[in-house]
């Protein structure tokens, strides 16, 4: 009799576990579905604004106007492959194109193979598909953190209004880099069995898109240290994810060495573009000089904005992290451990970009700071959710976010028009 009762209890427990797993799976599928739909809507709305500013002309002409500057180098890579015809001529894509990593051209080549479309259109579609992936992961992360929909809407609006956010739908590396970065973070914190190797694949794509992607290889170890789980298998998986991250860089440099005989050629090409790394330069006070940008052709000088973007981003990291620590010391239930990975990820990317571009800070700073800003926005939304009754939080959500969104949008709209008509705005 006791044996029959025990069997019934085991069956009941198994039934409850199975039912719980099915409910959880259905809930996750539902979250993926709605996040994907919302991501598609966001990209379509952003693309509509960009195409409107890219006129005059037909819709197809406006769409082709998205292909500017670096896009032509990616076209050359897809059509003619990599070549290293030194000396470098930065105005001629037939000279040396090996400074551009292969992740994005490979994705565009795959789109071209599937659709048979032109190289330019394939590059644009690949970027916009990656943008949908980025927004999907972004929304999934916020839902995992149980952020309320009003806060999510505020965060999405702030990101879309950021001066360089239009690069999320341009045929550039940014969309794929963003998708792989936030996919990396999403799967890193996923509890399912095979999530660790999915995170590792995202890390590999990250570093094969931009060498800067290797800067976040440390995040799995930080996550392990901040996590309450200290199992041996957890530690092994985090180490494996970290080691998988730089494989994209290693694979590309190996290819360059085998084809051209010198794996350092991409870095030599970077020097020809005026980029000389200096990872100690950020400790000089002159690096933190903030000034009022001039106005050129009706828009805020993008080179000046790029120069001040670095110190402003670092100051933002310091202020947000400092406030977070102070509030966490006063109130234990702020979940700071979940945000540490976001702050340190932002700091790692900031340091990698600032050090790598130290000799040429006036070029593309606002574009490079975009992932840093998005990580900080997620951390701020997470903080606001867990400290919603604080007066500071009400000030951030009701006053700071809307004011920043309006200010940023006014800058971005001018940049979109300038960029899509051939101006250097990055």
Backbone torsions as a table, in degrees:
resi	resn	phi	psi	omega
1	UNK	NA	-44.6	178.6
2	UNK	-61.6	-37.1	178.8
3	UNK	-64.1	-41.2	178.4
4	UNK	-64.7	-40.1	178.6
5	UNK	-63.0	-41.1	179.9
6	UNK	-64.5	-41.1	178.8
7	UNK	-63.7	-40.9	178.8
8	UNK	-63.5	-40.6	178.9
9	UNK	-64.5	-40.5	178.6
10	UNK	-63.9	-41.7	178.9
11	UNK	-64.9	-39.9	179.3
12	UNK	-64.8	-42.4	178.7
13	UNK	-63.8	-43.5	179.4
14	UNK	-62.6	-40.5	179.6
15	UNK	-63.7	-40.8	179.2
16	UNK	-65.5	-41.5	179.5
17	UNK	-64.5	-42.9	179.8
18	UNK	-63.8	-43.8	179.9
19	UNK	-63.8	-41.5	178.5
20	UNK	-63.5	-40.3	179.1
21	UNK	-65.2	-41.6	-179.9
22	UNK	-65.1	-40.2	178.5
23	UNK	-64.6	-43.7	179.9
24	UNK	-63.7	-41.9	179.3
25	UNK	-63.6	-43.3	178.4
26	UNK	-62.9	-39.6	178.8
27	UNK	-64.3	-41.7	179.9
28	UNK	-66.7	-40.7	177.5
29	UNK	-61.7	-39.7	178.7
30	UNK	-63.8	-42.5	178.8
31	UNK	-64.4	-42.0	177.7
32	UNK	-62.0	-43.1	-177.7
33	UNK	-62.2	-49.9	-177.0
34	UNK	-70.9	-34.3	177.1
35	UNK	-65.9	-40.9	178.9
36	UNK	-65.2	-42.2	178.9
37	UNK	-64.3	-43.5	178.8
38	UNK	-65.0	-38.9	178.7
39	UNK	-62.8	-42.5	178.5
40	UNK	-61.6	-41.5	179.0
41	UNK	-64.7	-43.1	-179.4
42	UNK	-62.2	-45.9	-179.4
43	UNK	-64.6	-40.4	179.1
44	UNK	-63.8	-41.9	178.9
45	UNK	-65.5	-44.1	-180.0
46	UNK	-65.2	-41.5	179.3
47	UNK	-64.3	-36.2	178.6
48	UNK	-63.0	-42.4	178.4
49	UNK	-64.7	-44.2	-179.5
50	UNK	-62.8	-43.9	-179.8
51	UNK	-65.9	-34.6	177.3
52	UNK	-62.6	-42.4	-179.6
53	UNK	-77.0	-14.2	-177.3
54	UNK	-85.0	-0.3	-177.6
55	UNK	-76.1	-178.3	3.1
56	UNK	-79.4	173.2	179.1
57	UNK	131.1	174.7	177.8
58	UNK	-71.8	170.0	-179.6
59	UNK	-60.7	-41.3	179.9
60	UNK	-66.7	-37.5	177.9
61	UNK	-66.4	-40.1	177.4
62	UNK	-65.0	-39.6	-179.7
63	UNK	-64.2	-40.5	178.4
64	UNK	-70.0	-22.8	176.9
65	UNK	-67.6	-13.9	177.0
66	UNK	-67.6	-23.8	-177.1
67	UNK	-82.2	99.3	-179.5
68	UNK	-134.7	154.3	170.3
69	UNK	51.7	-109.9	-173.9
70	UNK	-59.4	-25.4	-180.0
71	UNK	-57.0	-36.0	-178.5
72	UNK	-68.2	-28.8	175.4
73	UNK	-69.9	-38.7	177.8
74	UNK	-67.9	-36.6	175.1
75	UNK	-59.5	-43.4	-179.9
76	UNK	-63.7	-39.7	178.8
77	UNK	-63.5	-43.7	-179.1
78	UNK	-67.7	-42.6	-174.8
79	UNK	-80.0	-34.8	-172.9
80	UNK	-122.6	-5.2	179.9
81	UNK	80.8	-178.5	-179.9
82	UNK	-80.3	142.5	174.9
83	UNK	-148.2	156.8	-175.6
84	UNK	-133.3	69.1	-179.4
85	UNK	-90.5	79.0	179.3
86	UNK	-70.4	152.1	1.5
87	UNK	-74.6	159.6	-176.0
88	UNK	-74.8	134.3	171.4
89	UNK	-119.1	105.6	-172.7
90	UNK	-68.3	-10.1	178.0
91	UNK	-99.6	1.2	-177.4
92	UNK	-127.9	109.2	-176.8
93	UNK	-71.1	-6.5	177.3
94	UNK	-88.6	0.0	-178.9
95	UNK	-85.2	-81.3	-178.6
96	UNK	-132.4	112.9	-179.0
97	UNK	-113.8	11.1	-174.4
98	UNK	-78.5	-4.1	175.4
99	UNK	-72.3	-18.0	-179.7
100	UNK	-91.5	121.0	-176.7
101	UNK	-72.0	157.9	-165.6
102	UNK	-85.6	-8.9	-173.6
103	UNK	-55.1	-50.7	-177.9
104	UNK	-69.4	-46.8	177.0
105	UNK	-58.2	-35.8	178.7
106	UNK	-64.4	-43.6	179.8
107	UNK	-63.7	-39.5	178.7
108	UNK	-68.4	-38.1	177.4
109	UNK	-62.4	-37.5	177.8
110	UNK	-64.9	-42.8	177.2
111	UNK	-62.0	-42.0	179.3
112	UNK	-63.5	-40.4	179.2
113	UNK	-64.1	-37.8	-179.1
114	UNK	-73.7	-37.3	-170.2
115	UNK	-106.0	-24.8	-175.7
116	UNK	75.4	14.0	-179.6
117	UNK	-77.4	169.9	179.0
118	UNK	-65.7	163.0	-178.9
119	UNK	-61.2	-43.9	-177.8
120	UNK	-62.1	-47.6	-179.6
121	UNK	-66.3	-38.5	179.0
122	UNK	-63.2	-39.8	176.9
123	UNK	-62.3	-42.7	-179.5
124	UNK	-66.0	-44.6	-179.1
125	UNK	-65.6	-41.5	178.4
126	UNK	-59.5	-42.2	179.4
127	UNK	-65.0	-42.7	-176.6
128	UNK	-72.8	-31.5	172.9
129	UNK	-65.7	-40.3	177.2
130	UNK	-64.9	-35.8	177.4
131	UNK	-62.8	-39.2	175.6
132	UNK	-61.6	-41.5	176.8
133	UNK	-61.9	-42.0	178.7
134	UNK	-60.5	-51.0	-177.5
135	UNK	-64.6	-33.4	176.9
136	UNK	-61.8	-48.5	178.7
137	UNK	-64.7	-39.4	178.6
138	UNK	-57.9	-49.2	-179.3
139	UNK	-67.9	-38.2	177.7
140	UNK	-63.0	-39.7	177.8
141	UNK	-62.0	-45.0	-179.0
142	UNK	-66.6	-37.2	177.4
143	UNK	-69.3	-34.9	175.8
144	UNK	-62.7	-37.2	178.0
145	UNK	-80.3	1.7	178.3
146	UNK	61.6	34.7	177.0
147	UNK	-71.2	138.9	-179.1
148	UNK	-70.4	156.4	-177.8
149	UNK	-63.9	-37.8	176.1
150	UNK	-60.4	-39.4	177.4
151	UNK	-67.5	-39.7	177.8
152	UNK	-60.8	-44.4	179.6
153	UNK	-61.4	-40.1	177.5
154	UNK	-62.6	-42.6	179.8
155	UNK	-65.6	-43.9	178.9
156	UNK	-61.6	-44.0	179.6
157	UNK	-62.2	-42.1	-179.6
158	UNK	-65.0	-40.7	178.7
159	UNK	-66.3	-46.8	-178.5
160	UNK	-62.0	-28.2	-178.0
161	UNK	-87.4	-12.8	-177.2
162	UNK	-56.9	140.9	-172.5
163	UNK	-52.7	-30.4	-179.0
164	UNK	-106.3	11.8	-176.4
165	UNK	-65.2	-21.7	-179.8
166	UNK	-63.6	-18.3	177.0
167	UNK	-67.9	-11.2	177.3
168	UNK	-69.8	-16.0	176.7
169	UNK	-120.9	6.6	177.8
170	UNK	-88.5	153.9	176.9
171	UNK	-73.4	67.7	178.5
172	UNK	-127.5	176.1	-179.6
173	UNK	-75.1	-18.7	-172.0
174	UNK	-54.2	-47.0	-178.7
175	UNK	-59.5	-45.5	-180.0
176	UNK	-66.4	-38.8	177.6
177	UNK	-61.5	-44.6	179.6
178	UNK	-64.6	-44.4	-179.7
179	UNK	-60.2	-46.4	-178.3
180	UNK	-70.0	-34.8	178.9
181	UNK	-64.6	-50.0	-176.2
182	UNK	-78.6	-25.0	169.6
183	UNK	-66.6	-38.4	176.7
184	UNK	-58.7	-47.5	-179.4
185	UNK	-69.0	-39.6	-178.4
186	UNK	-63.1	-50.4	-176.7
187	UNK	-73.0	-22.7	177.0
188	UNK	-62.1	-34.2	-176.8
189	UNK	-102.0	13.2	-179.8
190	UNK	-88.4	142.2	-174.1
191	UNK	-95.1	-0.8	-177.9
192	UNK	-74.3	160.4	-169.0
193	UNK	-58.9	-46.5	-173.0
194	UNK	-98.6	11.8	-175.6
195	UNK	-66.0	-27.9	-175.7
196	UNK	-65.3	-39.3	-179.0
197	UNK	-79.3	-24.8	172.7
198	UNK	-66.7	-40.8	174.8
199	UNK	-61.0	-41.5	179.0
200	UNK	-61.8	-39.7	178.0
201	UNK	-64.3	-41.7	176.9
202	UNK	-62.3	-38.3	177.3
203	UNK	-64.6	-38.2	177.6
204	UNK	-65.0	-44.3	177.0
205	UNK	-61.9	-39.7	-179.7
206	UNK	-57.3	-49.7	-177.3
207	UNK	-77.6	-21.5	176.1
208	UNK	-81.0	-13.1	177.2
209	UNK	-88.7	-44.8	176.4
210	UNK	-144.8	140.4	179.2
211	UNK	-62.3	-25.7	178.8
212	UNK	-61.5	-22.8	-179.6
213	UNK	-57.6	-25.3	179.4
214	UNK	-68.2	-15.5	-178.2
215	UNK	-64.0	-25.9	-177.3
216	UNK	-96.4	12.0	177.8
217	UNK	-62.5	-22.3	-178.7
218	UNK	-78.6	-15.4	-174.2
219	UNK	-59.8	-40.3	178.3
220	UNK	-58.8	-38.5	179.5
221	UNK	-69.4	-37.2	176.3
222	UNK	-65.0	-42.0	177.8
223	UNK	-60.1	-41.9	179.5
224	UNK	-62.6	-42.4	-178.8
225	UNK	-68.2	-33.2	-179.0
226	UNK	-85.6	-15.2	-177.2
227	UNK	-80.1	148.6	177.2
228	UNK	-75.8	-18.3	178.9
229	UNK	-80.4	127.1	-178.3
230	UNK	-124.2	26.7	-179.1
231	UNK	-68.8	152.0	-178.4
232	UNK	-62.0	-41.2	-179.8
233	UNK	-63.9	-37.1	177.6
234	UNK	-60.2	-43.5	-179.9
235	UNK	-63.1	-43.9	180.0
236	UNK	-62.5	-40.4	-179.5
237	UNK	-66.6	-41.3	179.5
238	UNK	-64.4	-39.4	176.8
239	UNK	-64.5	-41.4	179.4
240	UNK	-62.1	-42.5	179.0
241	UNK	-62.6	-43.7	179.1
242	UNK	-61.0	-40.1	-178.4
243	UNK	-73.5	-27.3	179.1
244	UNK	-73.8	-24.6	-175.3
245	UNK	-57.0	-52.6	-174.8
246	UNK	-78.4	3.5	-177.7
247	UNK	-64.0	-28.4	177.1
248	UNK	-64.3	-41.8	177.9
249	UNK	-66.6	-47.0	-178.3
250	UNK	-59.8	-43.0	-179.3
251	UNK	-62.9	-43.9	-178.4
252	UNK	-67.8	-44.6	-179.9
253	UNK	-66.0	-33.3	174.9
254	UNK	-64.2	-43.2	177.1
255	UNK	-59.8	-45.4	179.4
256	UNK	-61.1	-42.3	-178.4
257	UNK	-66.1	-41.1	-178.9
258	UNK	-69.5	-35.0	-176.8
259	UNK	-85.3	-39.4	-172.7
260	UNK	-113.9	-7.9	174.6
261	UNK	85.6	4.1	-179.5
262	UNK	-154.5	111.6	-176.7
263	UNK	-70.8	-12.0	-178.2
264	UNK	-86.2	-2.5	-176.5
265	UNK	-57.9	-39.5	177.3
266	UNK	-59.3	-35.9	179.5
267	UNK	-73.9	-34.9	175.1
268	UNK	-64.7	-37.7	177.2
269	UNK	-65.8	-37.9	176.7
270	UNK	-60.2	-39.7	179.2
271	UNK	-62.1	-37.3	179.8
272	UNK	-65.4	-23.6	177.3
273	UNK	-88.0	5.3	176.7
274	UNK	87.7	14.2	-179.0
275	UNK	-102.4	107.8	177.2
276	UNK	-118.8	111.7	-177.1
277	UNK	-62.2	144.6	174.0
278	UNK	-151.5	94.2	-174.6
279	UNK	-82.2	0.4	174.3
280	UNK	-107.7	-8.3	-179.1
281	UNK	-64.5	-25.1	-178.2
282	UNK	-69.0	-10.8	179.2
283	UNK	-89.4	0.4	175.8
284	UNK	-86.7	137.6	-177.4
285	UNK	-62.1	-30.4	-178.6
286	UNK	-64.2	-21.9	178.1
287	UNK	-63.2	-27.6	-172.7
288	UNK	-100.2	21.8	177.0
289	UNK	-72.9	122.6	178.8
290	UNK	-114.9	129.7	-177.0
291	UNK	-139.3	168.4	179.7
292	UNK	-82.0	119.9	-179.6
293	UNK	-64.6	145.9	175.1
294	UNK	-78.0	170.1	178.3
295	UNK	-110.7	127.0	-179.2
296	UNK	-125.6	123.6	178.7
297	UNK	53.6	37.9	175.7
298	UNK	84.0	-0.3	178.5
299	UNK	-125.5	155.8	177.5
300	UNK	-65.1	128.4	-175.6
301	UNK	-50.6	112.0	-175.5
302	UNK	-65.0	-30.4	177.5
303	UNK	-66.6	-40.2	177.3
304	UNK	-66.9	-41.9	178.7
305	UNK	-63.1	-39.2	178.0
306	UNK	-62.2	-39.8	-178.3
307	UNK	-66.1	-39.6	-178.8
308	UNK	-86.7	-9.9	-179.9
309	UNK	-63.7	-36.5	-177.7
310	UNK	-64.9	-55.5	179.3
311	UNK	-63.9	-35.6	179.0
312	UNK	-65.1	-39.9	178.8
313	UNK	-63.3	-43.6	-180.0
314	UNK	-66.3	-41.6	177.3
315	UNK	-61.6	-38.8	178.4
316	UNK	-63.5	-42.9	177.7
317	UNK	-59.8	-46.6	-177.2
318	UNK	-63.7	-43.8	-178.2
319	UNK	-66.1	-48.4	-177.7
320	UNK	-64.0	-44.2	179.5
321	UNK	-66.0	-40.5	178.9
322	UNK	-62.3	-46.9	178.0
323	UNK	-61.8	-39.8	-179.9
324	UNK	-62.2	-44.4	-179.8
325	UNK	-64.7	-42.7	179.7
326	UNK	-60.9	-46.9	179.9
327	UNK	-66.8	-34.8	179.4
328	UNK	-68.7	-31.7	177.0
329	UNK	-71.1	-31.2	178.7
330	UNK	-81.2	-35.0	-175.0
331	UNK	-135.7	115.0	-169.7
332	UNK	-71.2	-25.2	-172.4
333	UNK	-88.7	38.1	-179.5
334	UNK	-95.1	-5.5	177.2
335	UNK	59.4	42.0	-179.8
336	UNK	-59.9	-33.4	-177.6
337	UNK	-59.5	-29.6	178.5
338	UNK	-75.6	-24.0	-177.6
339	UNK	-92.9	-17.4	-178.3
340	UNK	-56.4	-41.7	-179.1
341	UNK	-62.9	-31.7	178.4
342	UNK	-72.6	-44.9	178.6
343	UNK	-62.6	-46.8	-177.8
344	UNK	-70.2	-32.7	174.2
345	UNK	-63.6	-43.2	176.9
346	UNK	-62.7	-42.4	-179.8
347	UNK	-66.0	-40.7	179.7
348	UNK	-63.0	-44.7	179.1
349	UNK	-66.4	-41.1	178.8
350	UNK	-60.1	-47.4	-178.0
351	UNK	-64.4	-40.6	-179.8
352	UNK	-63.9	-44.9	179.6
353	UNK	-69.0	-46.5	-177.0
354	UNK	-62.8	-41.1	179.1
355	UNK	-69.5	-41.4	-177.4
356	UNK	-70.3	-31.3	-175.5
357	UNK	-107.3	18.0	-172.7
358	UNK	-56.4	-38.8	-177.5
359	UNK	-78.1	-7.9	-175.0
360	UNK	-144.6	53.4	-174.0
361	UNK	-66.5	-21.6	-177.8
362	UNK	-78.7	4.2	-178.6
363	UNK	-113.6	115.7	170.0
364	UNK	66.6	18.7	-179.6
365	UNK	-61.1	-41.2	-179.0
366	UNK	-67.4	-30.0	176.7
367	UNK	-73.2	-41.9	-178.2
368	UNK	-69.4	-27.2	-179.5
369	UNK	-82.2	-6.0	-178.3
370	UNK	-57.8	-49.9	178.2
371	UNK	-63.5	-33.3	177.3
372	UNK	-62.3	-46.4	-179.5
373	UNK	-63.3	-41.4	-178.2
374	UNK	-66.0	-40.4	176.3
375	UNK	-61.6	-40.4	178.3
376	UNK	-67.3	-35.7	178.1
377	UNK	-65.5	-42.1	178.1
378	UNK	-62.3	-44.9	179.0
379	UNK	-61.3	-40.4	179.9
380	UNK	-66.9	-41.4	177.4
381	UNK	-63.1	-41.1	178.2
382	UNK	-62.3	-43.8	178.5
383	UNK	-63.0	-45.0	-179.8
384	UNK	-61.5	-36.9	-179.8
385	UNK	-65.4	-40.4	-176.1
386	UNK	-87.3	-9.3	178.2
387	UNK	-127.7	39.8	-169.5
388	UNK	-64.4	-21.7	-178.4
389	UNK	-86.7	-7.5	-179.3
390	UNK	-73.9	144.9	-179.8
391	UNK	-65.0	-35.9	178.3
392	UNK	-59.6	-41.2	-179.5
393	UNK	-64.0	-42.3	178.1
394	UNK	-62.1	-37.6	177.6
395	UNK	-65.0	-42.4	-179.6
396	UNK	-63.2	-48.6	-173.4
397	UNK	-77.5	-32.6	-174.7
398	UNK	-94.4	-24.7	-176.3
399	UNK	-120.0	-53.8	-172.9
400	UNK	-65.2	-50.3	-178.7
401	UNK	-58.0	-51.9	179.8
402	UNK	-61.6	-40.3	-179.2
403	UNK	-65.7	-43.8	178.0
404	UNK	-63.5	-40.8	-179.6
405	UNK	-61.0	-44.1	179.8
406	UNK	-65.9	-45.0	-179.6
407	UNK	-62.9	-47.2	-179.6
408	UNK	-63.6	-42.6	-177.7
409	UNK	-62.7	-37.1	179.8
410	UNK	-64.2	-32.8	176.9
411	UNK	-75.2	-45.1	-174.3
412	UNK	-62.8	-40.5	-177.2
413	UNK	-59.4	-38.5	176.1
414	UNK	-68.3	-37.5	179.6
415	UNK	-66.7	-38.2	-179.9
416	UNK	-61.7	-47.6	179.7
417	UNK	-61.3	-41.8	-180.0
418	UNK	-66.7	-44.4	-176.1
419	UNK	-66.1	-45.4	-176.1
420	UNK	-72.2	-6.8	175.2
421	UNK	-112.3	22.1	171.6
422	UNK	97.4	-0.1	179.9
423	UNK	-79.3	148.4	178.2
424	UNK	-84.0	102.5	179.7
425	UNK	-132.3	98.9	-178.6
426	UNK	-145.8	NA	NA
